[in-house]
Amino acid sequence: MTKMQNVELNTAWADLSVESIKANLEWALCHPYLNQWLENAESSEVLEVKKELKKAEITQKRDEAINGGVEYKGKVFQSGEKDRNLLTSTTSLFSITKQVPEGFKWIAKDNEAVSFTLEDLIALGGVMANAVNTHTMKARELKDKVEKAKSVGALEKIAVEF
């Protein structure tokens, strides 16, 4: 019999399980008795849940890094998904005519209008694509380390930095 099988089913955390936590991590994180469940769960269950939590942290920090802006021409430009999509479509449209309109500007994160050529649009797109790839690969490496962790202590040593 596992530790959790010894716990009364009418406990405040009876609706928590490895499966329910993995299925709805946001709900579990807000659950008022998650910590009590972790204290009473088997070590293998705790490790499995903490791995999911660590992977969620990695995903969140990856997304923050991707969406946090990129530097080009000494300015920081927004790099969220809608910004990347707008840049891609703008670059595609102007690539047909092989030029941007006279006086064309792209808005930096600080709202400064920066003069841009078609080459600048293409280069900024390259910087954004490289940043997305770099952060995605870093997240993959970290998640692989998480999966290989054999203990909560080893898991806690994995620094999530982007």
C-alpha positions in Angstrom: 0.0 0.0 0.0 1.4 3.4 -1.0 1.4 6.4 1.3 -1.5 8.0 -0.7 -3.6 4.8 -0.3 -3.3 5.2 3.4 -4.7 8.7 3.3 -8.5 9.0 3.7 -10.3 9.7 0.5 -12.2 12.6 2.1 -9.0 14.6 2.6 -9.0 18.1 1.2 -6.5 17.0 -1.5 -8.4 13.8 -2.6 -9.0 15.3 -6.0 -5.3 15.6 -6.6 -3.3 12.8 -8.4 -0.3 12.7 -10.7 -2.7 12.3 -13.6 -5.0 15.2 -12.6 -2.0 17.4 -11.9 -0.4 16.6 -15.3 -3.7 17.0 -17.1 -4.3 20.5 -15.6 -1.2 22.1 -14.2 -2.7 25.5 -13.8 -5.6 24.2 -11.7 -3.1 22.1 -9.6 -0.9 25.1 -9.0 -3.9 27.0 -7.6 -5.1 24.1 -5.6 -4.9 25.1 -1.9 -3.7 21.6 -0.9 -1.1 20.9 -3.5 1.7 21.2 -0.9 0.0 18.8 1.5 -0.5 16.3 -1.4 3.2 16.6 -2.2 4.1 15.9 1.4 2.0 12.8 1.5 2.8 11.4 -2.0 5.3 8.7 -2.9 8.8 10.0 -3.8 8.3 8.8 -7.4 5.0 10.8 -7.6 6.6 13.9 -6.2 9.5 13.7 -8.7 7.1 13.2 -11.6 5.0 16.2 -10.5 8.0 18.4 -9.8 9.3 17.5 -13.3 6.1 18.8 -14.8 6.3 22.0 -12.7 10.0 22.5 -13.8 9.0 22.0 -17.5 6.2 24.5 -17.1 8.7 27.0 -15.7 11.0 26.4 -18.6 8.2 26.9 -21.1 7.2 30.1 -19.4 10.7 31.5 -19.3 11.3 30.5 -22.9 8.2 32.3 -24.0 9.2 35.4 -22.0 12.6 35.4 -23.6 11.1 34.9 -27.1 8.6 37.7 -26.6 10.9 40.0 -24.6 12.3 41.8 -27.7 15.4 41.7 -29.8 18.2 44.2 -30.4 18.9 45.5 -33.9 20.6 48.7 -35.0 21.1 49.6 -31.3 17.4 49.5 -30.6 15.2 46.9 -29.0 12.2 45.8 -31.1 9.1 43.9 -30.0 9.3 40.2 -30.8 6.0 38.7 -29.8 4.2 36.3 -32.2 2.0 39.1 -33.6 5.1 41.3 -34.1 7.0 38.5 -35.9 3.9 37.8 -38.1 3.6 41.5 -39.0 7.3 41.7 -39.8 7.1 38.5 -42.0 4.1 39.8 -43.9 5.5 43.3 -44.3 8.8 41.9 -45.5 7.1 39.5 -48.0 4.9 42.3 -49.5 7.8 44.7 -49.9 10.1 41.9 -51.3 7.7 41.7 -54.3 8.6 45.3 -55.2 12.2 44.9 -53.9 11.9 48.1 -51.9 10.1 49.8 -49.1 8.2 53.1 -49.5 10.3 56.2 -49.2 10.7 57.2 -45.5 9.6 53.8 -44.3 10.0 53.3 -40.5 9.6 50.5 -38.1 8.6 51.2 -34.5 11.1 50.2 -31.7 9.9 48.9 -28.4 10.3 52.4 -26.9 8.0 53.7 -29.6 10.8 55.4 -31.6 10.2 55.4 -35.3 13.4 53.9 -36.9 14.2 54.3 -40.6 14.3 50.9 -42.3 15.3 49.6 -45.7 14.1 46.3 -47.1 17.5 44.8 -46.0 16.8 46.0 -42.5 13.4 44.3 -42.4 15.0 41.1 -43.7 17.8 41.4 -41.1 15.5 42.0 -38.2 13.4 39.0 -39.3 16.6 37.0 -39.2 17.5 38.2 -35.7 14.0 37.3 -34.5 14.1 33.9 -36.1 17.5 33.2 -34.6 16.3 34.3 -31.1 13.3 32.0 -31.4 15.5 29.1 -32.4 18.1 29.8 -29.7 15.5 30.0 -26.9 13.6 27.0 -28.2 16.8 24.8 -28.3 17.8 26.0 -24.9 14.4 25.0 -23.5 14.7 21.6 -25.2 18.1 21.0 -23.6 16.7 22.0 -20.2 13.6 19.8 -20.5 15.9 16.9 -21.5 17.9 17.5 -18.3 14.6 17.5 -16.3 13.5 14.2 -17.8 16.9 12.6 -16.9 16.8 13.9 -13.3 16.6 11.0 -10.9 15.8 12.9 -7.7 14.1 16.1 -6.6 17.5 17.4 -5.5 19.0 16.9 -9.0 15.9 18.6 -10.4 16.3 21.6 -8.2 19.9 22.0 -9.4 18.7 22.7 -12.9 18.9 26.5 -13.4 16.3 27.9 -15.7 17.9 30.9 -17.2 17.5 32.5 -20.7 
